């Protein structure tokens, strides 16, 4: 388990295939308390020693899913990929339980449209969004995230409160967190390269670069 919990909250991942297991393991590394629901008992057993909690339940069955007390989770990821029907049923159960932030994997644009219509908040497509990448996006401060092989990343994010109303020179984000603010963008305006005199507002989106762990640490700030 990670020593420094950047995201100290409970998260649910449904399905431990390639996408789901990548998301669950990376979220755990980031500090989430991950509960995984996997109906294949052999696969559940395989990950029981790698994740904090793995429960062999069928998430398409609302009674089985309720054993996990899903109303206590703010974040849930539906990573079921073998059956569109299973994906929709599991997602629908989370919507019915009013989970505040539901992410779901879609295998086609049609599947994605249905997930959106039933109330899923974020739909991701595996060919564009790896489970690893989604693990970084679920905290909702990061708006986009690209990681390179050497652990270096570029992210688009909302500014933490300690930056709002100050210039980059005043907030000293680089010296505090080891990341570089490359630029800022306000709604309806073009991208502006960052300089020490750039003043950050709550409405800005920041483009930051640096080691992925350090970007995650900045994104976890209130």
ZAMARGU-4260 file (C-alpha; in steps of 0.2 Angstrom, whole numbers, plus 5000, padded with zeros to 4 digits):
<rodrens>
0) 5000/5000/5000 | 5006/5018/4996 | 5014/5027/5011 | 5008/5044/5005 | 4989/5044/5001
5) 4986/5057/4988 | 4968/5053/4986 | 4962/5047/5003 | 4944/5040/4998 | 4935/5025/4994
10) 4933/5020/4976 | 4924/5005/4967 | 4930/4996/4952 | 4918/4983/4943 | 4927/4971/4932
15) 4946/4966/4933 | 4950/4963/4915 | 4965/4971/4907 | 4957/4989/4908 | 4949/4987/4925
20) 4964/4979/4934 | 4975/4993/4927 | 4964/5006/4933 | 4962/4997/4950 | 4980/4995/4953
25) 4985/5012/4948 | 4971/5020/4959 | 4978/5010/4973 | 4995/5017/4970 | 4988/5034/4970
30) 4981/5031/4987 | 4962/5027/4984 | 4955/5013/4995 | 4950/5002/4981 | 4936/4989/4982
35) 4935/4978/4966 | 4919/4968/4961 | 4923/4953/4950 | 4911/4939/4947 | 4924/4927/4940
40) 4930/4919/4956 | 4947/4913/4949 | 4950/4931/4943 | 4945/4938/4960 | 4956/4926/4969
45) 4971/4931/4957 | 4969/4949/4962 | 4965/4947/4981 | 4983/4949/4986 | 4986/4964/4975
50) 4971/4975/4979 | 4965/4980/4997 | 4948/4972/4994 | 4941/4960/4980 | 4923/4954/4982
55) 4917/4940/4970 | 4900/4947/4967 | 4890/4950/4951 | 4887/4968/4949 | 4873/4966/4937
60) 4863/4960/4952 | 4858/4975/4963 | 4856/4964/4978 | 4873/4957/4977 | 4881/4974/4973
65) 4872/4982/4988 | 4883/4970/4999 | 4897/4982/4995 | 4887/4997/5002 | 4889/5006/4985
70) 4881/5022/4992 | 4897/5025/5002 | 4907/5027/4986 | 4909/5044/4978 | 4919/5036/4963
75) 4915/5020/4953 | 4923/5013/4937 | 4913/5001/4927 | 4926/4991/4918 | 4915/4977/4911
80) 4920/4973/4893 | 4914/4956/4888 | 4895/4960/4888 | 4887/4977/4884 | 4871/4971/4893
85) 4882/4967/4909 | 4890/4984/4908 | 4873/4993/4906 | 4865/4984/4921 | 4880/4987/4932
90) 4881/5005/4927 | 4862/5007/4930 | 4863/5000/4947 | 4876/5013/4952 | 4865/5027/4944
95) 4851/5020/4955 | 4862/5021/4970 | 4866/5039/4966 | 4885/5037/4966 | 4891/5054/4962
100) 4905/5051/4949 | 4903/5036/4938 | 4915/5031/4925 | 4911/5017/4912 | 4921/5009/4898
105) 4912/5008/4881 | 4916/4996/4867 | 4907/5006/4854 | 4900/5024/4851 | 4882/5016/4852
110) 4887/5008/4869 | 4894/5025/4875 | 4878/5034/4870 | 4867/5023/4880 | 4878/5024/4895
115) 4877/5043/4894 | 4858/5042/4893 | 4856/5031/4908 | 4866/5043/4918 | 4884/5038/4918
120) 4895/5054/4920 | 4910/5049/4911 | 4912/5037/4896 | 4929/5031/4891 | 4934/5021/4876
125) 4949/5009/4878 | 4957/5012/4862 | 4959/5030/4868 | 4959/5029/4887 | 4969/5016/4896
130) 4964/5010/4913 | 4980/5018/4919 | 4976/5035/4912 | 4958/5035/4919 | 4965/5031/4936
135) 4972/5049/4936 | 4957/5057/4929 | 4944/5051/4941 | 4948/5064/4954 | 4940/5077/4942
140) 4953/5090/4945 | 4963/5083/4930 | 4954/5087/4914 | 4966/5078/4903 | 4982/5067/4905
145) 4996/5061/4894 | 5010/5050/4901 | 5026/5045/4893 | 5036/5029/4895 | 5049/5038/4907
150) 5036/5042/4920 | 5035/5060/4913 | 5017/5067/4910 | 5008/5082/4904 | 4991/5087/4911
155) 4977/5099/4910 | 4970/5103/4927 | 4960/5116/4937 | 4971/5126/4948 | 4972/5122/4967
160) 4965/5136/4978 | 4983/5141/4984 | 4986/5147/4966 | 4970/5157/4963 | 4973/5176/4964
165) 4992/5175/4963 | 5005/5176/4949 | 5015/5160/4946 | 5030/5169/4953 | 5021/5172/4969
170) 5014/5154/4971 | 5031/5146/4967 | 5022/5130/4961 | 5038/5124/4953 | 5049/5125/4969
175) 5035/5118/4980 | 5029/5104/4969 | 5043/5101/4956 | 5031/5103/4941 | 5031/5117/4928
180) 5016/5127/4923 | 5017/5128/4904 | 5002/5138/4900 | 4985/5144/4905 | 4969/5145/4896
185) 4953/5154/4900 | 4936/5149/4893 | 4933/5156/4876 | 4951/5163/4875 | 4967/5156/4867
190) 4981/5147/4875 | 4994/5158/4884 | 5011/5153/4888 | 5015/5155/4906 | 5027/5167/4913
195) 5031/5172/4931 | 5019/5187/4930 | 5004/5176/4924 | 4990/5178/4936 | 4979/5163/4939
200) 4961/5164/4941 | 4948/5150/4947 | 4941/5150/4929 | 4958/5145/4921 | 4964/5128/4915
205) 4982/5125/4918 | 4994/5115/4907 | 5007/5107/4918 | 5022/5095/4915 | 5033/5085/4926
210) 5035/5068/4934 | 5018/5059/4935 | 5019/5057/4954 | 5022/5076/4957 | 5008/5081/4945
215) 4997/5069/4955 | 5002/5077/4971 | 4998/5095/4965 | 4981/5088/4958 | 4977/5082/4975
220) 4978/5099/4983 | 4962/5107/4988
</rodrens>
